[in-house]
Amino acid sequence: MRNKYIFISILLLVAFALSSCEKFSPAAPAEDEILDGPVEGLTLGQTAQFLRGDIAFNSRIFTAATGLGSIFVASSCGACHAGDGKGHPFTTLTRFGQTDSTGNHFLHLGGPQLQNRALPGYVPEQIPQGATFSKITPPGVTGLGFLEMVSDADIMAYSDPNDANGDGISGVPNWISIPSYVVPATTAIQQNGKYMGRFGKKAAVYNLLQQTANAYNQDMGITTIFEPKDVFSLQEIDPEISTQEVLDVVFYAQTLKAPIQRDQNNADVLLGKQLFKDIDCAGCHRPMYTTGPSSIEALSNKTIYPYTDLLLHDMGASLDDGYTEEMPKRMSGERRHYGGWGCLPNRKEDSSF
């Protein structure tokens, strides 16, 4: 009988402790305060793949034993994109070697990306003499699957290389050569055998598979079936990560939700929105697109608000960094930037934005 009372007392203490902890635990952050999280509408199987990609992206830390290096920039995806957000000065990337449309003449010296860290016994890369370079802050990775599903034709509709309409805006696509493992969309537009880039600082990457494979290879020194060349030896070696893990990370990047705008009905926010329209910021930062059909149903035919025209814009000689990524020489100083995501009206935080 005594043991029975002791057992009951212990249960009551545990229940009290759990109840007390719950009262003092911080509340879950609001949906518009975090970037991590999947788009709505994924199937159970897709959710499982999203979670696998999440682990690979945010928790997988490479070491020498698992393929890191020998020279590299970071040891994990999340190191440059903490919380799926932007990087900071300590995660800045450096691209170097190409000054015009004749190509990068420093590939044999480590271009186009500087690996500024190295394993013990190895020496980090240095920018070769005579090479121009550009510093790049790693961008946020949320909402990219929606941008991947914007059609080339929709982007081309805003291309105006010679400013034919006289509005002072002359955005152009960056036409790039794509690697053999990249399969163009069925609706892709070609120009002289090249395709429209849309990812990276200067639209030098076609899709999220190419972006992911490049990041493993150039950021972490990890070879894959897609990018088998070792950045240190410049020789092809066996894949150091499974194809499935790469595809899981690609899927994760495709199905991360778009950021949700905070304070949508705040008077200052609404005033800023009106000023944004009045001074024609939307001429470059196109507010709205509708995605095309996708094999991922949750991305199909969705209205999105990314505030970009997905084109390159010449920002003038004072912003010319002297480095280019397979684009016409006259555009080598262009800055390409997304204006930042708005919100998705199909979410519970509905908005007319």
Secondary structure as GFF3:
##gff-version 3
##sequence-region A 1 353
A	DSSP	alpha_helix	2	24	.	.	.	ID=ss1
A	DSSP	three_ten_helix	31	33	.	.	.	ID=ss2
A	DSSP	alpha_helix	44	58	.	.	.	ID=ss3
A	DSSP	three_ten_helix	64	66	.	.	.	ID=ss4
A	DSSP	beta_strand	71	72	.	.	.	ID=ss5
A	DSSP	three_ten_helix	82	84	.	.	.	ID=ss6
A	DSSP	three_ten_helix	89	91	.	.	.	ID=ss7
A	DSSP	beta_strand	93	96	.	.	.	ID=ss8
A	DSSP	three_ten_helix	107	109	.	.	.	ID=ss9
A	DSSP	beta_strand	117	118	.	.	.	ID=ss10
A	DSSP	beta_strand	133	136	.	.	.	ID=ss11
A	DSSP	alpha_helix	144	148	.	.	.	ID=ss12
A	DSSP	alpha_helix	152	156	.	.	.	ID=ss13
A	DSSP	beta_strand	174	176	.	.	.	ID=ss14
A	DSSP	beta_strand	190	191	.	.	.	ID=ss15
A	DSSP	beta_strand	194	197	.	.	.	ID=ss16
A	DSSP	alpha_helix	208	214	.	.	.	ID=ss17
A	DSSP	pi_helix	215	219	.	.	.	ID=ss18
A	DSSP	alpha_helix	220	220	.	.	.	ID=ss19
A	DSSP	alpha_helix	243	255	.	.	.	ID=ss20
A	DSSP	alpha_helix	267	278	.	.	.	ID=ss21
A	DSSP	three_ten_helix	281	283	.	.	.	ID=ss22
A	DSSP	beta_strand	289	290	.	.	.	ID=ss23
A	DSSP	three_ten_helix	297	299	.	.	.	ID=ss24
A	DSSP	beta_strand	303	304	.	.	.	ID=ss25
A	DSSP	three_ten_helix	317	319	.	.	.	ID=ss26
A	DSSP	three_ten_helix	329	331	.	.	.	ID=ss27
###
